[in-house]
Structure formats: structure tokens, C-alpha cells
């Protein structure tokens, strides 16, 4: 049993042989105690004085022979245990290598079958799974490193199977290196896909914002009075500021596109998308400028109407006063009326300045092609007509006062 050359053909068989060898070693240990006891008892016969049933030398030779046989048996047992343990070490190495190869094959299939996702959500999910696999790869790398050390120890012993160990180490190292290369390439593809879908998502968000902005800046609501137009203009200026803030994001699209992987940045759809965003931004900015002008024009119109109304209120008041006024014949009363006309002249100069401002605003609106030009012009004409009427009444009343004063002065001189 101890000189057998059967060292097992796989790990389970070696483990079985080691178990059987352990039983044999236990049997040898038990026999060793028995042999030692028998030898001790036999040696007592060689030490007897007087009658000796056997030649002491024969007894000693016999004891030595049995002891030598036992020691040889123990040496054979120790040698076979070492051989079996070396065999177990060898087959353990091969089994661990086979497990490593099976793991590599599994990951190769996964990497070969994996896509890079169809949208941002799926890419993020795949990226998370890939990070988990990288953790597994690190753990497996540490285990493989330990197995390689076992292989180096086997090679250092120069035992049987060394050539197979070296070849297996070479094969697994090559497959492992290829796996790491494939893993790196897949990680790069995932990163490229992630950058692309993030770029697409940010572009979509930008488009959605621009579409909302276009809807706001293209509104035909310009208010219905001075207050509402001012409120709309304030809101619009805030939108214009936001549009200006997004200019950088739109201008950066080209640079971001250039940083994408060639397969992604050279796609016709994404290039068209960038052009569409740039065009949409240009339209939003252009319409925003127009709406600013339209709101300012509307505000100018409403302010003009307010100013016209204030002027017409004054004109109504003065027109009614002038029409009801009768030129007095008494000198004292004439002087009082004359004093009122002096105050009226000051008021008329002030109102005249306001009316000139109204006329200037009207001319600017008409020259700018304002859609309410006809209404504005009609309002202007009506105000100017009424103003001219007041001026005529004032001149008429002043003429009457002047005539009365001349008569009174003449009478006083007489």
C-alpha cells in the first residue's frame, strides 16, 4: 500500500487516498506501540543471568530487524503522505484554475451579450451593474493571484506535472488579460453611451425650456392699461434675462458634441438636433426683442392715452369756462378776468408742452409701424383739434377784453 504509485487523477480521488492513508498511518502507529512492547519484552531475555533459553545475540538481532522494518515502514508512510499532499496541492491548483476559467468564460459571455443601453436610465442601470462586476473582478483577481503563487511553489519543487502547471498558468493569464481588456472596452463604451444620453437629455431639457420661452415671448398679450403693460414688461425682462443666461448653454453644445465618441457625435440625428436648438434659440431671442419693443410701444400708447385724457380733461374744463365766460364791462372786473388769463397762459404753456410730447410719441409710433397707428393718429388729431379750439376761444376772449380795456381807458382819459 505504501509503495503504490497511485496518487489520484483528480482532487476528490486524492482526498480519498489521503483519508485511506490516514487510516493506514493510524494502524502503523498502533503497531508501533505493540512492536516496541514486544521488543522490550524480548530484550529482557537477552539480559538473563544463568539459564538463557536463546542466544542473546539472536534476540538482539531479531529486535533490531523488527525495529528497522518498522522505521522503514514509517519512512515509506511519510514519503507517501508527502507525495499525496503534493498531489493534492497540484490538483487543488488545477481545480482553482478551472474555476477561474469558468468564471472568466461566464463574464466573457455577459460582456459579449451586453448592450450599452437605449436611454439614460438603462445606461445608468448597466453602469451600476458593471461597477458591481468590477468589484467581483477585483476579488477574483486576488484569488487568482493566490492560485498563481501555488503554481509557482509547485514549479519550484520541480515535481511531476510541472509542464502542465506552467501551461495552465500561461493560458489562464492570457484569458484573464483578454477579459480585463474587454472589460475596459465595455466600460469605455458605457461611459461614451452615458455621455451621449446625458448630452441628449440636457439637449431635450434645453429644447423644452426654449419651447416654453418661445410660447411666453410670442404672447400677444400687451396689457390693457399702463399698469398691466408695466407688469408684463417687468416679467418679460426677467424672461429675457433667462434667455440670455441660456445663451452659454446653447453655444456650448458644439463643444460638448465634439467631446462625444465618434460613433455618437457623427450621427446625423444628433447633429440635426444641435442645429435645431441653435435655430430655436435664435428665434426665441429675436421674438423676445420684438416683444420688448411691442410692450414698450404698448406702454407708450397707454401712457399717451393717459396723457391725452389728462389734457382733454383740462381742455374740457377750460373750454366750458371760456364758453360760459362773459366779458365784463366794469374796469375792476376786467382786471380780474385779465389776471385769470395771465394764469391761464401759464397753464396753457405747460399743457402745450405735454401736447407736444404726445405728438412726438405719436410720430414715433407711426414711424415704427405700430399696429394701432390709426387709432393713435385719430386720438392725436382729436386732441390737437380741441386744443386749437381752446386757443381760438382764448384769443377771442382776449380780443374782447382788449376792446373793453381800450374803451375803458378812453373813457378814463375823457
DRENVO-215632 format. One line per 5 residues: number of its first residue (from 1); their letters; for each residue x, y, z of C-alpha. Coordinates in nm, 3 decimals. Each point is the difference from the previous one (the first is absolute). Layout:
# residues N
NUM) A) X Y Z  ...;
# end
This chain:
# residues 414
1) XXXXX) 0.000 0.000 0.000  0.278 0.244 0.084  0.203 -0.056 -0.317  -0.307 0.052 -0.223  0.047 0.254 -0.281;
6) XXXXX) -0.371 0.086 -0.008  -0.007 0.369 0.096  -0.349 0.074 -0.133  -0.127 0.144 -0.326  -0.204 0.281 0.149;
11) XXXXX) -0.044 0.177 0.333  -0.279 -0.219 0.137  0.198 -0.316 -0.071  0.307 0.147 0.172  -0.210 0.096 0.302;
16) XXXXX) -0.128 -0.358 0.013  0.353 -0.137 -0.020  0.113 0.234 0.277  -0.286 -0.114 0.217  0.096 -0.365 -0.056;
21) XXXXX) 0.365 0.085 0.063  -0.098 0.161 0.327  -0.164 -0.325 0.108  0.314 -0.187 -0.098  0.217 0.241 0.200;
26) XXXXX) -0.225 -0.053 0.300  0.041 -0.378 -0.041  0.378 0.043 -0.023  -0.001 0.213 0.316  -0.196 -0.270 0.181;
31) XXXXX) 0.239 -0.271 -0.122  0.295 0.216 0.104  -0.111 -0.013 0.364  -0.046 -0.375 -0.023  0.343 -0.053 -0.161;
36) XXXXX) 0.170 0.217 0.259  -0.166 -0.197 0.280  0.099 -0.332 -0.156  0.357 0.120 -0.057  0.026 0.112 0.359;
41) XXXXX) -0.125 -0.337 0.122  0.239 -0.189 -0.233  0.303 0.200 0.112  -0.065 -0.111 0.357  0.080 -0.358 -0.110;
46) XXXXX) 0.340 0.116 -0.127  0.082 0.143 0.341  -0.073 -0.315 0.204  0.282 -0.144 0.211  0.043 -0.365 0.023;
51) XXXXX) -0.240 -0.197 -0.212  -0.063 0.164 -0.342  -0.263 -0.161 -0.218  0.147 0.167 -0.307  0.319 0.162 -0.109;
56) XXXXX) -0.016 0.370 0.106  0.156 0.102 -0.329  -0.276 -0.167 -0.195  -0.255 0.185 0.210  0.176 0.334 -0.056;
61) XXXXX) 0.029 -0.060 -0.373  -0.366 -0.091 -0.017  -0.103 0.313 0.194  0.219 0.223 -0.218  -0.142 -0.154 -0.315;
66) XXXXX) -0.358 0.059 0.110  0.086 0.358 0.103  0.167 0.066 -0.334  -0.298 -0.136 -0.187  -0.229 0.221 0.203;
71) XXXXX) 0.213 0.308 -0.065  0.006 -0.077 -0.373  -0.378 -0.034 0.009  -0.028 0.338 0.174  0.232 0.158 -0.256;
76) XXXXX) -0.209 -0.143 -0.285  -0.315 0.134 0.168  0.153 0.344 0.038  0.121 -0.005 -0.361  -0.341 -0.104 -0.133;
81) XXXXX) -0.174 0.265 0.209  0.227 0.264 -0.150  -0.067 -0.132 -0.349  -0.375 -0.004 0.062  0.008 0.352 0.146;
86) XXXXX) 0.201 0.119 -0.300  -0.258 -0.164 -0.222  -0.280 0.170 0.194  0.180 0.331 -0.038  0.032 -0.062 -0.375;
91) XXXXX) -0.363 -0.098 -0.052  -0.118 0.283 0.227  0.193 0.236 -0.227  -0.162 -0.148 -0.311  -0.347 0.012 0.153;
96) XXXXX) 0.041 0.363 0.102  0.128 0.077 -0.349  -0.302 -0.172 -0.152  -0.229 0.201 0.225  0.180 0.317 -0.108;
101) XXXXX) -0.038 -0.097 -0.367  -0.370 -0.076 0.050  -0.047 0.341 0.165  0.187 0.170 -0.285  -0.215 -0.180 -0.260;
106) XXXXX) -0.315 0.109 0.182  0.110 0.365 0.006  0.109 -0.017 -0.363  -0.350 -0.115 -0.098  -0.157 0.276 0.207;
111) XXXXX) 0.224 0.266 -0.154  -0.060 -0.136 -0.349  -0.378 0.006 0.047  -0.019 0.336 0.176  -0.132 0.304 -0.182;
116) XXXXX) 0.081 0.356 0.099  -0.362 0.099 0.063  -0.265 0.179 -0.200  -0.052 0.300 0.227  0.150 0.174 0.301;
121) XXXXX) -0.184 -0.216 0.254  0.112 -0.330 -0.152  0.359 0.123 -0.033  0.006 0.101 0.367  -0.133 -0.346 0.094;
126) XXXXX) 0.263 -0.173 -0.213  0.271 0.226 0.144  -0.102 -0.100 0.352  0.014 -0.369 -0.094  0.337 0.049 -0.167;
131) XXXXX) 0.140 0.163 0.316  -0.122 -0.304 0.194  0.177 -0.226 -0.248  0.319 0.205 0.039  -0.021 -0.075 0.373;
136) XXXXX) -0.033 -0.371 -0.079  0.290 0.031 -0.240  0.217 0.145 0.277  -0.090 -0.281 0.239  0.059 -0.265 -0.267;
141) XXXXX) 0.333 0.163 -0.089  0.116 -0.040 0.361  -0.105 -0.368 0.002  0.173 -0.063 -0.331  0.315 0.166 0.133;
146) XXXXX) -0.001 -0.244 0.293  -0.052 -0.295 -0.234  0.289 0.119 -0.218  0.223 0.002 0.308  -0.100 -0.362 0.064;
151) XXXXX) 0.096 -0.082 -0.357  0.338 0.168 0.044  0.062 -0.206 0.313  -0.086 -0.318 -0.191  0.241 0.100 -0.277;
156) XXXXX) 0.270 0.077 0.256  -0.027 -0.360 0.130  0.059 -0.127 -0.356  -0.246 -0.280 0.062  -0.198 -0.193 -0.255;
161) XXXXX) -0.260 0.204 -0.184  0.213 0.316 -0.012  -0.040 0.038 -0.376  -0.376 -0.020 0.030  0.004 0.255 0.282;
166) XXXXX) 0.206 0.245 -0.201  -0.222 -0.040 -0.308  -0.315 0.044 0.207  0.140 0.315 0.160  0.087 0.137 -0.343;
171) XXXXX) -0.346 -0.071 -0.141  -0.188 0.148 0.294  0.223 0.309 0.005  -0.073 0.061 -0.368  -0.375 -0.043 0.048;
176) XXXXX) 0.006 0.223 0.306  0.187 0.270 -0.186  -0.250 -0.019 -0.285  -0.289 0.018 0.249  0.142 0.315 0.156;
181) XXXXX) 0.043 0.153 -0.347  -0.360 -0.084 -0.093  -0.120 0.134 0.336  0.189 0.324 -0.057  -0.142 0.035 -0.351;
186) XXXXX) -0.353 -0.065 0.126  0.047 0.254 0.277  0.115 0.255 -0.257  -0.305 -0.076 -0.215  -0.225 0.046 0.300;
191) XXXXX) 0.167 0.332 0.082  -0.038 0.111 -0.362  -0.366 -0.103 0.001  -0.056 0.173 0.334  0.156 0.323 -0.132;
196) XXXXX) -0.213 -0.024 -0.314  -0.330 -0.058 0.178  0.080 0.266 0.260  0.074 0.240 -0.286  -0.328 -0.103 -0.168;
201) XXXXX) -0.196 0.043 0.324  0.152 0.342 0.066  -0.075 0.096 -0.360  -0.360 -0.117 0.038  -0.034 0.202 0.322;
206) XXXXX) 0.144 0.303 -0.178  -0.243 -0.046 -0.290  -0.294 -0.031 0.241  0.106 0.318 0.179  0.045 0.188 -0.328;
211) XXXXX) -0.342 -0.114 -0.120  -0.157 0.129 0.321  0.198 0.322 -0.034  -0.114 0.038 -0.361  -0.362 -0.045 0.107;
216) XXXXX) 0.045 0.273 0.261  0.190 0.252 -0.215  -0.238 -0.048 -0.294  -0.307 0.085 0.209  -0.231 0.264 -0.149;
221) XXXXX) -0.101 0.127 0.344  0.139 0.354 0.030  -0.222 0.110 0.288  -0.311 0.214 0.006  0.134 0.304 0.182;
226) XXXXX) 0.316 0.165 0.125  0.023 -0.213 0.318  -0.055 -0.339 -0.169  0.246 0.085 -0.279  0.266 0.094 0.255;
231) XXXXX) -0.057 -0.330 0.184  0.028 -0.197 -0.325  0.315 0.189 -0.095  0.162 -0.080 0.335  -0.081 -0.370 -0.040;
236) XXXXX) 0.122 0.005 -0.358  0.332 0.155 0.100  0.046 -0.282 0.252  -0.064 -0.250 -0.282  0.247 0.186 -0.223;
241) XXXXX) 0.262 -0.030 0.277  -0.063 -0.375 0.017  0.029 -0.025 -0.379  0.333 0.178 0.018  0.118 -0.234 0.277;
246) XXXXX) -0.080 -0.299 -0.223  0.211 0.143 -0.282  0.312 -0.158 0.149  -0.166 -0.342 0.016  -0.102 0.024 -0.366;
251) XXXXX) 0.344 0.118 -0.111  0.161 -0.285 0.199  -0.195 -0.268 -0.190  0.256 -0.012 -0.280  0.288 -0.048 0.243;
256) XXXXX) -0.189 -0.268 0.193  -0.087 -0.176 -0.325  0.368 -0.002 -0.101  0.088 -0.177 0.327  -0.233 -0.292 -0.070;
261) XXXXX) 0.128 -0.327 -0.145  0.024 -0.001 -0.383  -0.284 -0.251 -0.035  -0.229 0.233 0.192  0.108 0.346 -0.117;
266) XXXXX) -0.001 -0.097 -0.368  -0.366 -0.105 0.011  -0.219 0.204 -0.234  -0.286 0.021 0.249  0.208 0.153 0.280;
271) XXXXX) 0.160 0.251 -0.235  -0.343 0.102 -0.130  -0.118 0.026 0.360  0.277 0.246 0.086  -0.080 0.213 -0.306;
276) XXXXX) -0.369 0.001 0.097  0.086 0.117 0.351  0.217 0.281 -0.135  -0.273 0.107 -0.241  -0.267 -0.016 0.271;
281) XXXXX) 0.214 0.211 0.232  0.050 0.254 -0.278  -0.376 0.019 -0.053  -0.066 0.037 0.373  0.259 0.278 0.031;
286) XXXXX) -0.136 0.179 -0.307  -0.364 -0.022 0.110  0.103 0.109 0.351  0.152 0.318 -0.144  -0.315 0.062 -0.203;
291) XXXXX) -0.225 -0.056 0.301  0.211 0.242 0.203  -0.059 0.263 -0.268  -0.371 -0.088 -0.023  -0.045 0.026 0.377;
296) XXXXX) 0.188 0.329 0.006  -0.219 0.127 -0.284  -0.313 -0.120 0.180  0.120 0.170 0.316  0.069 0.316 -0.199;
301) XXXXX) -0.351 -0.017 -0.152  -0.168 -0.047 0.336  0.206 0.281 0.151  -0.086 0.216 -0.300  -0.369 -0.079 0.045;
306) XXXXX) 0.033 0.085 0.369  0.175 0.325 -0.085  -0.259 0.080 -0.268  -0.277 -0.068 0.247  0.160 0.234 0.257;
311) XXXXX) 0.043 0.269 -0.268  -0.356 -0.043 -0.121  -0.133 0.030 0.355  0.183 0.331 0.026  -0.122 0.103 -0.347;
316) XXXXX) -0.361 -0.090 0.093  0.021 0.204 0.315  0.151 0.305 -0.171  -0.223 -0.031 -0.303  -0.315 0.004 0.217;
321) XXXXX) 0.136 0.292 0.202  0.084 0.200 -0.308  -0.337 -0.071 -0.164  -0.191 0.105 0.311  0.216 0.299 0.073;
326) XXXXX) -0.143 0.342 -0.086  0.239 0.290 -0.036  -0.086 0.254 0.274  -0.041 0.368 -0.072  0.127 0.129 0.336;
331) XXXXX) 0.370 0.075 0.018  0.053 -0.175 0.331  -0.164 -0.316 -0.122  0.197 0.017 -0.325  0.326 0.012 0.194;
336) XXXXX) -0.102 -0.306 0.198  -0.080 -0.190 -0.319  0.324 0.117 -0.155  0.189 -0.132 0.300  -0.172 -0.334 -0.048;
341) XXXXX) 0.113 -0.005 -0.361  0.357 0.061 0.109  -0.024 -0.312 0.220  -0.167 -0.179 -0.291  0.293 0.085 -0.224;
346) XXXXX) 0.239 -0.171 0.241  -0.223 -0.307 0.013  -0.028 -0.003 -0.379  0.379 0.011 -0.034  0.026 -0.303 0.229;
351) XXXXX) -0.277 -0.189 -0.180  0.147 0.098 -0.335  0.327 -0.172 0.100  -0.194 -0.314 0.091  -0.187 0.006 -0.330;
356) XXXXX) 0.327 0.042 -0.191  0.134 -0.306 0.185  -0.314 -0.191 -0.099  0.048 0.101 -0.363  0.363 -0.114 0.012;
361) XXXXX) -0.096 -0.339 0.146  -0.272 -0.040 -0.263  0.245 0.076 -0.277  0.245 -0.260 0.134  -0.275 -0.263 0.019;
366) XXXXX) -0.123 0.077 -0.350  0.353 -0.001 -0.144  0.065 -0.333 0.177  -0.302 -0.156 -0.168  -0.196 -0.054 0.322;
371) XXXXX) -0.315 -0.209 -0.064  -0.211 0.266 0.177  0.139 0.284 -0.211  -0.343 0.098 -0.137  -0.156 0.010 0.345;
376) XXXXX) 0.295 0.192 0.140  -0.008 0.248 -0.289  -0.375 0.048 0.043  0.049 0.066 0.371  0.275 0.250 -0.080;
381) XXXXX) -0.213 0.180 -0.255  -0.291 0.020 0.241  0.220 0.143 0.277  0.165 0.252 -0.234  -0.337 0.105 -0.135;
386) XXXXX) -0.136 0.061 0.348  0.317 0.181 0.097  -0.031 0.227 -0.301  -0.362 0.065 0.098  0.111 0.110 0.348;
391) XXXXX) 0.273 0.216 -0.148  -0.257 0.167 -0.228  -0.236 0.059 0.291  0.281 0.146 0.207  0.103 0.229 -0.283;
396) XXXXX) -0.363 0.105 -0.052  -0.053 0.075 0.370  0.331 0.182 0.019  -0.107 0.210 -0.299  -0.326 0.082 0.169;
401) XXXXX) 0.182 0.094 0.320  0.240 0.215 -0.196  -0.288 0.187 -0.162  -0.168 0.056 0.336  0.327 0.125 0.149;
406) XXXXX) 0.048 0.244 -0.288  -0.350 0.138 0.050  0.050 0.028 0.374  0.335 0.171 -0.041  -0.155 0.241 -0.252;
411) XXXX) -0.281 0.086 0.236  0.250 0.055 0.281  0.206 0.236 -0.214  -0.314 0.189 -0.094;
# end
